Amino acid sequence: MISLILALTLQAQHAAPIQKTPQTVPQQKVLTPAPTEAVEPAPPFLQLQSEQNNIRFRLRVEPASPKPGETVTVILDASTVTAGDSRTSMAHSSSIAGAKIRMALIGTSGNADVRIAAALEDPGSYGASFTSTTAGAYALDIDLFQDSALKSHARFGLAWGMWPIPEAPSATLPRGIQASLGNIARGQSLCAQHCRQDLPWSNAQTHIPALITTAEGFADDNNALVAYAVGPNATTLPILDRVDLTAFLRSLHPDPATLVPHAGTVIGGDFALGEFALERLAEHGVRPVNTAVEAPVFAAFAGDDSDLQRFDYNDRHARESLTGKKKMAYVIVLNKAQGIPIDELVLTIAPEPSYKILSAVARDADAAKAQRYNTDLARVRGLGAFNSTKTFANAPKSVQPWIGKSYLLAAEFATQYYGEERSFTAFDREFENKK
């Protein structure tokens, strides 16, 4: 008990917020044990507190003294504090639910890992995890936003491979670092524990997948993606486990926001080539058979890219909501059955009538192999014209045997989507006219 009280007292002295307000706890001098004094062992966890602008942060950090490579979990309870009335001097507090909490772990060299904390089950409770492989002192900055406005800020000291914890470093958060929604390193460990053993591209020993199919990644929302990877037990995982597992799974497939910047909605499904498409392809010596006549096709529409919406093409109401929105691109996913030497080829092409290639991405369980192809595929951007392979005459030699035929397939799949989209719109108009 004595060791726990001493450790918490030392840590609380480093938790003073940056801005001084009437509520700010004064910064106290760090107590460093004399060389001859024995250092008390670290407790299992830390309990920290800071109060500023009538907003109180209470933290539980576990473990208190992690080794390099270990993960620290930070649970924050945020509440507003008001003074007592004339009848009592006791302050009142109420939980702050629905806030945006940003946590940033900042090292002495300015390296940083930034999270948007997940809202947990209890109102006003938020959580995030951090994994560091480097021993040393770190600053943990916590910012609370409401309606996009910063309402409170606090800084706490943490450390990996050090005890007692020294004073939080004065390093500032570098500009331009994007906040992530989860801890990929921890998510990978969770996948080793919980992911299905029969996932495509899974390692035979670890059962961790090297890739998630683009179709699954594009089509599934976060809950559906975790359910796909874990199975029926996905809903039993704690919220923070699901958040970090999602971050890892999302790292295994292309990001729609990267392929189509400023896209707010992605809608798609599997499409099969029609008779006329097969005839046009045959003129170029392309004769897909069996499963090769089908492929996942996604259409990306402009919108708020901070909150990407994913819909199945069969969702009629979702399609209706896209009326009048700008279509930005098609994303077509081809596989080895369609004559490519890699696990997946993700072609992003401009909408009709252009159909020019916006990007081409090779995906393969062999990352080095995919990278070799991607170096040359970067040079086909801007090529392509419907029902023609002429623009690929000077394509890089490594991809020339198949990139033109792959493009023809992709353009036909996009046309198939467009045709069904027009039929759907025409049906709607006819239905409206008959009312």
TINU-245811 format. One record per residue: x, y, z of N, C-alpha, C in turn. Coordinates in steps of 0.001 Angstrom, whole numbers, plus 500000, padded with zeros to 6 digits. Layout:
N
XYZXYZXYZ...
***
This chain:
435
500836498791500000500000500000500000500866501252500000501967501213500843502854502393500893503448502659499526503871501569498818504464501764497483503461502319496516502217501887496608501186502411495685500963503889495917500882504304497204500626505720497506501786506570497031503034506108497258504196506875496823504223507014495312503959505922494593504003505978493123502951506909492583501747506858493154500677507720492650500978509180492968501596509424494125501923510800494501502961511370493553504001510591493237505033511047492309504447511351490959503570510464490482503028510668489125502091511857489066501277512039490108500324513141490110501035514483490065502281514535490605503017515796490591503412516199489190503399515261488252503795515581486866502587515782485985501397515779486547500204515776485723499563517133485597500233518187485975499635519504485908499404519917484475498267520534484158498006520974482782498905522112482365498990522296481061499891523315480517499406524726480864498090524999480700497572526331480917497259526535482399497559527706482919497285527978484321495906528609484471495085528030485269493760528550485582493585528447487090492513529049487632492296528925489076492169527489489548491811526579488625491631525202489038492909524371488895493940524927488293495144524155488009495889523791489295496234522518489425497024522084490571498450522584490381499025523273491358500389523813491177501391522710490881502325523014489982503388522062489658504342521975490852504595520766491300505464520587492433506827520063491987507788520244492847509128519795492532509185518279492499509874517725491503509997516282491376510899515752492483510437514718493159511230514100494221512048512969493623513343513126493612514230512092493080514907511373494241514744510057494324515346509341495446516871509512495443517421509653496640518877509734496766519483508412496329520725508430495840521355507208495336521334506067496337521352506402497626521412505339498627520028504813498991518986505497498545517643505085498892517156504003497925516419503059498457515825502021497609514602502585496899514471502299495613513330502763494834512190501768494999511047502281495404509882501424495567509475500858494205509042499605494153508609499036492871507359499726492355507167499659491051506010500295490423504726499560490808503623500303490984502341499662491235501797499051489943500726498268490040500157497680488813499622498726487844499105499827488373498536500867487511498690502221488184498498503271487402498537504639487904497137505228487891496852506079488890495629506874488896496049508338488916495688509070487881496121510455487707494910511362487614495125512635487918494001513577487877494491514966487499493656515680486772493927517074486440492590517786486314492569519076486660491335519860486563491645521223485974490859521603484972491084522883484291489779523318483649489500524622483727488287525176483117487033524423483556487014524041484848485884523302485421485671521938484777486711521410484151486651520065483575487715519217484255487288518070484769488191517192485495488484515943484673489770515622484594490214514378483974490695513426485070490191512231485073490700511173485940491148510014485059492398509606485231492980508584484367493364507347485163493201506223484498493781504962484972494705504477483864495985504349484178497002503948483207497566502603483643497484501618482755497928500264483114498665499610481946499875499058482237500603499034483501501275500375483788501692500548485039502311501811485435503698501965484845504423500861484732505809500916484251506021499838483191505594500109481953505709499103480895507144498948480410507464497773479927508735497533479260508604497954477798509714498274477119509638498580475686508965497439474928508034497791474071507276496799473322505949496452473950505752496818475218504479496550475884503464497651475585502200497308475761501107498240475492500576498819476795500304500112476774499676500802477899498239501154477512497315500860478399495919501225478197495586502426479071494987503436478453494615504663479163493091504769479171492510504771480362491068504953480515490835506309481165490060507153480501489807508519480962488341508680481345488102509257482515486770509701482912486776511222482905485929511822482069485861513276481941484554513771482542484640514838483344483432515365483979483564516867484178482425517534484234482399518951484587482229519058486101482850520089486676482824520282488125482255521665488411481243521727489258480639523007489648480699523137491156480833524379491616480941524637493047479621524337493743479702523999495027478500523732495799477693524991496045476410524827496394475541525976496659475745526469498094474891527402498512475052528030499822474847527055500969474163525925500697473890524969501757475031523985501978475868523848500980476961522884501103478160523379500318479319523057500792480550523458500103481037522375499151480318521258499071480745520157498218480514520486496745481505520195495932481381520422494492480541519307493872479922519629492745479128518661492018479828518353490692479716517116490239480324516747488957479318515979488119479448516116486814478597515368485881479443514904484714479188513683484262479993513083483187479823513832481885480903513900481114480871514554479796480806513470478737479635513242478216479453512249477150479425512950475795479783512225474741479694512757473383480788513715472992481850513807473794482961514694473450483940513971472520484782514755471866485881514194471088487141514329471937487777513199472219488980513189473051490173512796472197491161513665472147492401513360471429493499513098472450494155511944472318495289511610473169496532511520472302497588512182472724498837512184471963499986511778472875500691510732472483501886510290473199503090510872472472503864511729473154504937512487472513506255512154473195507234511730472402508550511402472927509461512605473006510614512415473608511558513522473785512103514032472461512133513180471438512642513605470135511550514186469248510332514302469787509229514850469005508417513816468269508822512541468334508011511494467725506701511374468486505619511119467775504309511139468417503386510089467823502480509616468655501428508686468258500123509288468764499180509532467857497973510278468213496744509407467997495843509443468957494612508659468890493391509563469074492290509178468437490975509669468828490421508600469757490275508935471031489881507937472022488480507421471722488267506154472032486965505522471822486064505786473020484803506079472733483822506198473812483507504799474336483613504612475650483391503316476264481965503197476791481670502105477482480295501824477889479739502888478831480528503308479803480033504267480787480059505682480228479006506486480460478996507876479990480197508645480528480851509391479656482003510182480054483290509403480151483266508118479754484461507278479824484997507043478418486317507221478260486968507097476957488254506290477127488676505641476052489873504822476159490717504806474906492003504559475082492943504392473974494124503590474500494872503011473574496066502265473973497249502735473139498447502581473719499681502993473055500737501908473267501507501658472211502606500698472286503887501399471840504909501372472684506188501984472332507291500942472445508150500911471462509293499993471494510558500670472012510472501968472313511642502744472729511517503148474191512524502822474984512530503220476388512729504727476499512094505322477505512273506747477727511038507387478298511144508706478531510031509483479076509158510000477939507859510067478196506892510532477202505907511482477860505404512421477059504296513267477494503010512688476924501975512607477744500649512204477278499766513440477327499485514007476161498612515184476055497188514729475814496255515309476546494841514989476376494084516277476105493350516296474993492537517451474610491082517020474504490195517818475083488765517558475004488121518617474120487420518154473086486736519053472151485227518857472263484503519964472212483048519939472095482655520924471013481848520438470047481464521276468900482692521866468214483713521037468050484961521384467367485818522393468127485396522808469305486171523780470083486924523068471213488181523462471402488984522895472479488499523457473806488077522564474700487536522987475989488503522775477145489374521782477029490311521532478121491520520776477603492655521019478261493916520377477890494667520001479155495317518848479137496159518449480265497333517640479745498426517656480493499615516880480150500025516023481349500314514762481058500758513825482080502072513198481622502846512708482572504094512027482251503931510519482302504441509832481280504496508377481249505918507979480883506234506705481044507575506247480668507549504761480370508377504370479426508607502959479111510024502599479574510150501516480335511462501058480769512130501954481791511363502775482499511915503679483501510987503726484703511580503751485882510813503966487114511759504468488197511388505527488937510145506303488854510033507063487529508839507527487252508606508278486018509165509693486169510021510120485248510555511491485324509497512507484893509855513750484992508941514813484585508622514684483097507371514989482731506957514890481329507823515794480467508323515308479342509156516159478464508357517332477929509076518385477569508427519607477090508197519597475593508446518477474936508274518401473480506834518709473092506686519355471938505349519696471443504938518732470340503636518618470139503100517728469107503447518278467731504163517511466907504502517997465566503251518224464716503322519181463832502181519449462947502065518376461878500843518175461437500610517287460298500428515824460648500549515465461928500354514061462301498861513777462398498404512794461649496991512443461634496675511524462811495545511775463437495108510916464539494523509619463992494883508512464609494333507216464215493246506819465202492405505881464786491301505447465632491672504264466508492855503680466291493201502510467077494679502197467004495091501248467827496480500835467968496708499590467101497387499769465972497574498665465023498390497543465645499447497879466403500294496847467011499488495974467971498691496611468802497854495835469729496791495056468961496259495667467900495257494970467095495791493699466474497071493716466060497674492512465495497750491403466546498127491771467775498174490774468851496785490216469137495781491080469107494407490621469333493943489695468220494381489977466991494000489121465870494589487726466050495819487655466551496438486351466794495622485535467795494940486221468712494136485540469717492735485202469230492148486092468418490714485986468160490318485743466707491192486032465745490783485921464342490575484461463940489651484258463020489402482929462471490672482376461834490808481064461894492004480430461330491879480182459830490672480366459285490472480079457868490365481344457015490824482481457532490798483706456739491752483577455550491377484126454383492302484112453247493627484787453609494724484231453082496060484792453282496512484761454743495959483853455551496390483749456943497688482956457046498544483375457976499775482648458250499438481326458939500032480244458480499688478919459002500020478780460477501041479479460961501430479360462359500706480372463254500693481639462834500124482689463686498635482910463452498138482469462282496746482684461868496427484165461662497468484978461525497268486404461251497261486605459743496232487230459172496188487423457719497188488471457256497768488238456086498666489235455489497871490307454769496668489962454301495813490891453569494357490646453954493552491669453793492097491549453790491650491898452383490758491105451812490346491386450439489803492807450336490086493440449210489594494801449003488082494849449075487420493825448551485956493790448571485430493809450004486021493013450887485585493010452279485872494358452931487052494889452680487433496143453301486571497312452869486218497349451583485404498435451071483947498312451508483448497099451534482017496905451736481607496948453197482473496486454097482078496304455490482307497547456331481325497876457201481592498873458221482457498211459297482846498974460297483805498448461268483293497211461994482045497251462423481499496105463147481438494875462257481033495066460997480951493934460071482334493379459753483324494252459658484685493791459353485233492935460493485022493361461731485476492564462875484717491246462937483423491282462636482638490041462630483142489086461560483529489614460405484077488789459331485369488114459781486234488865460484487536488330460866487467487412462085486572487694463016486533486970464282485470485883464300484317486174463688483216485221463734482183485620464770481363484676465221480245484994466113480635485625467440481863485413467888482281485950469182482705487411469122482608488040467963483083489423467817482373490366468778481080490168468972480314491098469812480665490977471288481347489910471689481715489747473098483013490471473443483746490947472451485001491643472715484723493020473321485546493476474275485389494835474807485550495871473699484966497045473924484975498090472891486395498422472452487312498621473397488669499022473026489379497923472246489079496663472544489642495561471759489133495614470324487849495897470157487286495967468798487864497145468024488101498251468720488676499433468064490080499131467550490928498537468401492304498260467994492362497150466947491490496167467059491432495110466053490995495675464706490039496591464726489606497249463491490759498008462848491542498719463653492676499484463116493645498555462396493906497389462975494813496443462326494208495903461034492951495502461067492319494946459869492240495984458757491962497230459111491913498292458095493283498507457447494353498207458174495693498383457598496007497315456553495161496307456425495429495191455525494692495306454198494006496415453956493343496606452657493472498061452232493318498358450946493446499743450496492409500642451163492802501851451422491912502830452035491159503578450934489815503539450954489070504277449920489451505750449865489758506341451026490112507757451049491435508020450350492306507014450296493574507156449584493379506987448089492572505995447710492330505756446285491490506866445668490488507343446425489591508384445910489482509482446967490406510427446983490355511501447985489041512273447909488523512653449062487295513454449198486029512669448850486139511349448818484927510548448634484227510418449978482923510630449989482151510523451221481325509259451297481084508638450132480269507426450082480858506446449087480906505174449484481298504093448582480163503087448558479698502746447371478619501788447229479009500782446156478737499513446396479158498533445403478682497136445705479121496227444858478764494822444983479398494043443849479009492797443710479536491955442633478703492143441375479385492318440234478706492506438950479210491467437961478311491014437102478642490023436071478579490677434701479509490313433832479553490883432489478393490356431647477815491248430861476714490874429983477203490393428621476262490020427780476579489438426471477391490388425598476961491651425533477662492601424665479088492874425163479251492901426482480590493103427039481510491949426654481013490732426739481814489561426379482182489577424900481283490044424053481576490132422625482682491152422361482609492308423022483652493331422820485004492819423315485011492133424441486265491601424972486854490540424046486005489718423454486478488658422555487204489243421349486809490421420908487479491070419780488936491389420107489256491478421391490630491755421818491306490501422370490701489369422156491289488114422615491120487852424098490216488572424732489951488388426163488650487588426304488750486401426859487575485522426970487462484981428399486953485806429288486803485340430675485757484239430768486010483273431626485071482164431815484878481936433312483802481248433629483483480869435006483495482092435928484257482034437007484239483129437982484856484416437446485592484335436350486253485528435808485262486525435234484020486106435006483039487039434440482412487897435531482804487711436779482286488512437878483427489206438612483111490368439164484119491106439942483419492113440848484038492449441985483512493524442832483733494878442165482678495686442133482746497030441554482181498004442582482934499073442831482493500100443773482491501451443068481471502239443354481421503617442865481604504546444055482488505529443901482768506482444973482136507823444628481420508392445598480732509659445396481295510708446340481274511957445903481827513055446688481042513240447977481745513696449003481095513941450286482114514197451365481678514055452611482539514293453766483425513074453973484713513204453658485599512048453740486029511736455170485630512567456137485952512263457533485010511216458119483926510951457415482948509967457890482447509166456693483329508311456150483018507560454946481836506622455178480851506678454289479691505797454342479888504658453342479559503427453775479716502250452928478349501589452769477936501344451509476631500745451267476744499616450260475846498654450407475717497587449421474870498089448264475237497677447044474503498161445874473033497763445928472714496676446593471326496226446673470490497027447665471112497954448369470393498816449299469726499935448506468443499757448225467716500694447367467708502109447949467492502213449260467429503537449876468780504243449799469857503468449930471191504064449819471397504632448423470978503887447410471135504386446039470307505640445814469125505679446387468287506870446233468942508096446860469651507881447975470290509003448663471436509606447865471928508878446857473053509352446057472613510161444836471307510273444624470803511028443482471317512469443526471945512887442449472457514251442362473859514430442898474413513423443571475778513542444077476782513197442976477927513832443038478943513663442010479655512322442155479618511540441074480376510292441060481826510635440733482744510164441586484142510540441430484978509478440737484641508210440942485467507152440373484785505804440554485291504831439774484969503422439991486223502735440530486017501775441417487110500926441898486727499485441571487545498838440730487273497472440286488388496568440789488009495419441337488977494499441933489047493227441097490210492950440510490433491747439711491322490775440480491213489483440136492042488483440817492715487563439801493396486541440295494189485681439422493350484960438371492092484714438679491226484057437702491062484902436442491344486197436554491206487106435412492549487398434743493530486527434959494761486566434186495840487478434695495832487795435975496899488637436521497827487767437380499097488146437489500065487312438221500161487637439709499184488352440241499186488759441643497827488410442248497752488474443567496507488098444235495360489028443870495628490324443827494593491297443457495203492440442658494410492952441732494731494205441046493549495137441282493821496265441931492771497245442239492932498409441274491997498514440343492033499581439337490986500639439686491445501865439847490544502999440060490509503794438769489307503921438198489188504611436909488161505724437010488352506740436151487430507871436126486059507415435628485006508102436045483667507715435582483485507985434099482386507441433582482068507590432172481969509079431809482369509484430614482834508630429509484362508462429455485087509041430421486549509040430340487142507651430542486888507059431694487405505736432064488936505688432125489596506827432241491055506805432351491464506262433716492625505624433764493124505045435013493572506158435962493010506156437163493428507088438201494516506473439073494447505170439283495498504468440010495373502977439750496476502273439858496508500816439730497385500280440847496828499397441664497536498909442847497593497386442822498804496854442885498998495410442986498971495015444451498271493910444756498213493396446124498562491916446093499429491519446998499842490122447032500326489791448439500136488528448832500630488096450135502141488266450224502809488210449086504244488495449002504397490003448795504657490728449881504702492186449818505774492700448867506921492019448803507996492453447917507577492329446452506870491263446134506379491069444778505400492167444396504479492479445297503512493542445028504217494875444817505240495162445616505946496426445504506654496556444156507231495456443668507905495504442364506918495886441256505746495293441294504745495635440280504219497059440464504045497481441714503488498810441958504405499919441457505694499667441472506628500656440936506322500948439470506029499892438703505729500076437277504272500471437049503368499993437894501957500352437724501712501839437954502591502483438695502447503927438889502553504678437569503165504044436552503378504709435255502216504534434296501171503792434684500022503637433788498907504616434131499132505423435143498119506422435494497884507363434312496613507618434024496244508494432907496023507760431600496393506471431551496178505683430340494766505108430338494347504624429160493062503948429063492033504703428246491336503953427397490192504451426634489278503255426396488000503462426538487055502344426491487219501521425207487269500205425385487343499244424276488594499439423420489697499845424054490940500041423315492126499771424231493168499160423659494410498926424418495578499718423834495304500626422888496376501347422206497243502151423167496626502733424186497405503601425080498409502819425919498306501488425917499205500679426741500403500143425951500558500624424727501644500125423880503011500352424516503150501442425258504437501754425875504433501543427391503527500703427869503484500411429298504752499674429717505143499768430972506352499065431441506293497572431103507450496994430776507500495608430302506964494604431316507162494873432609506743493894433611505229493726433666504481494775433283503021494705433369502356494673431993503132494895430939502547495011429600501766493773429156502187492545429507501436491386429029499992491315429530499682491998430630498339491828431203497626493125431576498301494261431626497635495464432100496569495944431118496822495836429810495825496272428832494554495444428912494707494117428984493534493245429076492805493455430401493577493684431464492943493954432756492132495238432704492673496237432031491936497492431905490642497288431131490694496529430028489477496278429250488395495648430129488806494676430947487851494050431866487282495077432842488153495873433431487703496851434417486715497842433817487004498327432615486105499277431964484756498647431675484749497372431303483481496698431040482684496499432333483373496180433416482667496046434698482079497385435131482819498470434922482298499795435251481078500117434405481133499750433119479998499976432226478788499165432665479046497948433171477957497124433679477272497812434861478076498372435754477518499129436885476690500307436357477267501042435432476594502226434890475263501855434243475258500743433496474021500313432845472935499978433856473309499256434919472314498913435932471867500152436700472785501078436900472440502327437574471424503115436760471623503175435440470681503892434572469325503205434557469320501894434546468052501160434565467298501440435855468016501486436950467408501777438243466806503177438238467558504157437706467068505536437664465857505655436755465904504990435599464771505029434673463526504418435312463694503316436035462567502680436708461965503634437730462827504324438480462339505264439482461531506384438840462033506898437727461326507991437056459969507522436539459944506327435980458681505788435471457706505564436618458225505078437736457379504851438902456794506170439412457649507225439452457177508518439912456123509079438991456279508889437666455322509428436702453956508764436809453916507514437295452660506783437378451905507090438668452546507843439589451858508150440831450704509124440598
***
